[in-house]
Amino acid sequence: MRFINLTGCRPGMLLARDVLNANGITLLRAGSELKPSYLETLKKLGYKGCYIEDDFSKDIKSREAVSIAVRNEAAILVYELFSKSAFDKNTIQSHMLDQVKNILDDIVEQIINNRDAVVNVLNLKSFDQYTYQHSVDVAVLSVLIGKEMGLVRRELIELGTAAFFHDIGKMFISQVILNKPSSLTKDEFEEVKRHPQLGYDYLKNMLGMSEIICQTALYHHERFAMGEGYPHQIRGAEIPLYARIVAVADTYDAITSKRPYKEAMRANEAYELIMGSSGTHFDPIVVNAFTRKIAPFPVGITVRLSNAKEAVVFKNHENFLLRPIVKLLDSPPGTMLDLLDPANLDITIAEMI
């Protein structure tokens, strides 16, 4: 399979992956033949492209750290938690918290058993999907980072829960402000900055969550060495470990997602931004774990090499994620290059995902 931007998709192409809507419902199933009406709908919904199966890419396989089915189930649960239960009743029912525990058990189990997996690509997202998939993606990323840092199963479930609820305080912020398609005013930004404290209060007083989970919601926007975050401008080890992990996962998922006020950043650009913020915005130990588990060049995307030729990423080397194996699109097509070999080329441009 390979990812192709919608501008390059043509009627008759076969989908390699399901396409889901904002609520985790399948819009198009893998194996479906693309039609002009499908492409037009995907464009209107804000999708950048599709994973296509063709003769060139049939041997390219992306290994998911967590199955699409589990992430889909989790996205539906987030929708139920953050919209119907929380907004209508101002409380989350106990059976929903049991569902959160069960889904996090599944996520942690898959990550523990999938020992060598790296995140090759997050779910394809439209703007509308961001609200509900963000919490799921941050939980998956956080657990992957936590596992790489040596956290045990009990801690990973606790970390996943903290990540799942890290942004719950945004329920109490005006959606008009959160979805504003332009820069926020000073007063609007001050309103947004209330969400960590609102989240802490809700998790503590309404849901009875443990202090470590509540503190993750409170401190995930603090800055590691700068003391310039919010709400309390703490730094270093004053910031709880889970909040330091979630800060990295939250930032990465946010900047690689299309929002009403900005386009999504390429995975490799986001990777470089996180690395460049190590020791300032983020804990270097957390960033080091992140760089070993999150692929800057996801399997299936098209890249341009330093000789101007194009290739598709075939496989990532764990612990050497900046130098994948690629499959040339021409000269002659199908030729494999292992970029881990220093004699080979570099990647200069990666396609938007």
LOVEX-34165 format. One line per 10 residues: their letters; for each residue x, y, z of C-alpha. Coordinates in steps of 0.25 Angstrom, whole numbers, plus 2048, in hexadecimal, padded with zeros to 3 digits. Layout:
a) X Y Z; ...
***
This chain:
mrfinltgcr) 800 800 800; 804 80E 7FE; 7FE 81C 802; 7FA 825 7F6; 7F5 833 7F8; 7E7 835 7F3; 7EC 83E 7E8; 7F3 831 7E3; 7E8 827 7E5; 7E0 822 7D9
pgmllardvl) 7D3 81B 7D8; 7D5 80C 7D7; 7E0 80C 7E2; 7DE 802 7ED; 7DE 806 7FB; 7E9 7FF 804; 7E3 804 811; 7D5 807 817; 7D1 816 817; 7CA 81A 824
nangitllra) 7C2 826 827; 7C3 82F 834; 7BB 825 83C; 7C3 819 838; 7B9 814 82E; 7BE 80E 821; 7BC 817 815; 7C3 80E 80B; 7C8 800 80D; 7D6 7FB 809
gselkpsyle) 7D5 7F5 7FB; 7CA 7FF 7F7; 7CC 805 7E9; 7CD 814 7E9; 7C2 81B 7E2; 7C2 82A 7DE; 7B7 82C 7E8; 7BF 826 7F3; 7CB 82F 7F0; 7C3 83B 7F0
tlkklgykgc) 7BD 837 7FE; 7CB 834 804; 7D0 842 7FF; 7C4 849 805; 7C6 842 812; 7D5 847 813; 7DC 83A 810; 7EA 83B 80A; 7EA 82E 802; 7E8 81F 803
yieddfskdi) 7F0 812 805; 7F0 80B 7F7; 7F3 7FD 7F4; 7FA 7FB 7E6; 804 7F2 7DF; 80F 7FB 7E3; 80C 7FB 7F2; 805 7EE 7F5; 812 7E9 7FD; 812 7F6 805
ksreavsiav) 80C 7F3 813; 80A 7FD 81E; 80A 7F6 82C; 801 7FD 836; 805 7FE 844; 7F6 7FE 848; 7EC 7F8 83E; 7E3 801 837; 7D7 7FA 83D; 7DB 7FD 84B
rneaailvye) 7DE 80C 848; 7D1 80C 841; 7C9 807 84D; 7D1 811 856; 7CD 81D 84D; 7BE 819 84E; 7C0 818 85D; 7C6 826 85D; 7BB 82C 855; 7B1 826 85F
lfsksafdkn) 7B9 82B 86B; 7BC 839 867; 7AF 83C 860; 7A2 835 865; 7A6 831 873; 7AF 83D 877; 7A7 848 870; 799 844 872; 79A 83E 880; 7A7 845 885
tiqshmldqv) 7AC 837 88A; 7B1 82B 885; 7AA 81E 888; 7B2 813 88F; 7B0 809 884; 7B7 812 87B; 7C3 813 884; 7C3 803 884; 7C3 804 874; 7CF 80E 875
knilddiveq) 7D6 804 87E; 7D3 7F8 874; 7D8 800 868; 7E5 804 86F; 7E7 7F6 873; 7E6 7F2 864; 7EF 7FE 860; 7FA 7FA 86A; 7F9 7EB 867; 7FB 7ED 858
iinnrdavvn) 807 7F7 85A; 80D 7ED 864; 80C 7E1 85B; 810 7E9 84E; 81E 7EA 854; 825 7F0 847; 81A 7F9 842; 81C 808 840; 811 812 83C; 812 812 82D
vlnlksfdqy) 805 81B 82B; 7FA 820 833; 7EC 81E 82E; 7E9 827 822; 7E1 833 828; 7D8 83D 823; 7D6 84A 82A; 7C9 845 830; 7D0 838 835; 7DA 840 83E
tyqhsvdvav) 7D1 842 84A; 7CE 833 84C; 7DB 82D 847; 7E5 836 84E; 7E2 830 85C; 7E4 822 856; 7F1 825 84E; 7F7 82C 85A; 7F4 820 863; 7FA 816 859
lsvligkemg) 807 81F 857; 808 821 866; 807 812 869; 812 80F 85E; 81B 81A 864; 819 815 872; 81C 806 86E; 829 80B 867; 82C 812 874; 82A 805 87C
lvrrelielg) 81D 807 883; 816 7FA 887; 808 7F6 883; 801 7FD 88F; 808 80A 88C; 805 809 87D; 7F6 807 880; 7F6 813 88A; 7FE 81B 880; 7F4 818 875
taaffhdigk) 7E9 81C 87D; 7EF 829 881; 7F2 82C 872; 7E4 828 86E; 7DE 832 877; 7E9 83D 876; 7E1 847 86E; 7D3 844 875; 7D3 853 87A; 7D1 858 86C
mfisqvilnk) 7C2 853 86E; 7C0 85F 876; 7C7 869 86C; 7BE 86F 861; 7BE 867 854; 7BE 874 84D; 7CC 878 853; 7D1 86A 851; 7CD 869 842; 7D0 877 83F
pssltkdefe) 7D7 877 831; 7E0 883 834; 7EA 887 83F; 7E4 889 84D; 7E3 896 854; 7EA 897 861; 7DD 896 869; 7DA 889 861; 7E7 883 863; 7E6 886 872
evkrhpqlgy) 7D9 87E 871; 7DF 872 86B; 7EA 872 875; 7E0 86F 87F; 7DD 861 87A; 7E8 85A 882; 7E3 85F 88F; 7D5 85C 88B; 7D9 84E 887; 7E0 84C 894
dylknmlgms) 7D3 850 89C; 7CA 848 894; 7D3 83B 895; 7D5 83D 8A4; 7C7 842 8A8; 7BE 83B 89F; 7C5 82E 89A; 7CD 82C 8A7; 7DA 829 89F; 7E7 827 8A5
eiicqtalyh) 7F0 833 8A8; 7FA 82F 89D; 7F0 82E 892; 7EA 83B 897; 7F8 842 897; 7FA 83D 889; 7EE 845 884; 7F3 851 88C; 802 851 888; 803 84C 87A
herfamgegy) 805 85A 874; 810 85E 87E; 81E 85F 877; 82A 857 87C; 835 860 87D; 82F 86E 87A; 825 870 885; 81C 877 87A; 811 86D 879; 803 86D 881
phqirgaeip) 7FC 86E 88A; 807 86E 895; 814 870 88D; 81B 864 894; 827 85D 88D; 830 851 88D; 82D 846 898; 822 84F 89E; 819 84A 892; 814 83C 894
lyarivavad) 81A 832 88B; 80D 82E 884; 80A 83D 881; 818 83E 87B; 815 832 872; 807 837 86E; 80D 844 86B; 815 83E 860; 80A 835 85A; 800 840 85B
tydaitskrp) 809 84A 853; 80C 840 849; 7FE 83C 846; 7F9 84A 846; 803 84F 83C; 801 843 833; 7F2 846 832; 7EB 84F 829; 7E4 85A 832; 7DA 865 82E
ykeamranea) 7E6 86F 82F; 7F1 867 829; 7F5 85C 820; 7FB 84F 825; 80A 84E 826; 812 843 81F; 816 838 829; 825 83A 826; 823 849 829; 81C 846 836
yelimgssgt) 826 83C 83A; 831 847 838; 829 851 840; 828 848 84C; 837 844 84B; 83B 853 84A; 832 856 857; 839 84B 85F; 83F 851 86C; 837 85E 86A
hfdpivvnaf) 828 85B 868; 829 84C 86B; 831 842 874; 83D 83D 86C; 83A 82F 871; 82C 82F 86C; 830 834 85F; 83B 82A 85D; 831 81F 85F; 827 826 855
trkiapfpvg) 832 826 84A; 834 817 84C; 825 814 84A; 81F 81E 841; 823 81D 832; 825 82B 82B; 824 824 81E; 817 81B 81F; 817 80E 817; 80F 810 80A
itvrlsnake) 812 81F 808; 819 825 7FC; 827 82C 7FE; 830 833 7F5; 83F 82F 7F6; 84B 838 7F5; 84D 834 7E7; 83F 839 7E4; 839 82B 7E2; 82C 827 7E9
avvfknhenf) 82A 81B 7F1; 820 815 7FB; 824 811 809; 824 802 80A; 829 7FF 818; 82F 807 824; 83B 802 82C; 838 803 83B; 841 80C 842; 845 812 834
llrpivklld) 838 818 830; 83E 823 828; 844 819 81E; 83A 810 819; 83A 806 80E; 833 80C 801; 82E 806 7F4; 831 80F 7E8; 825 813 7DF; 82E 813 7D3
sppgtmldll) 83C 810 7CE; 839 805 7CE; 82C 804 7D5; 82C 7FB 7E2; 83A 7FC 7E5; 83D 7FC 7F4; 846 806 7FB; 84A 804 809; 84D 812 80E; 854 80D 81A
dpanlditia) 860 80B 811; 868 818 812; 86B 816 803; 85D 818 7FF; 854 824 7FE; 84D 82D 807; 83E 831 808; 83C 83F 805; 82D 840 804; 822 838 80A
emi) 813 838 805; 808 83E 80D; 800 833 815
***
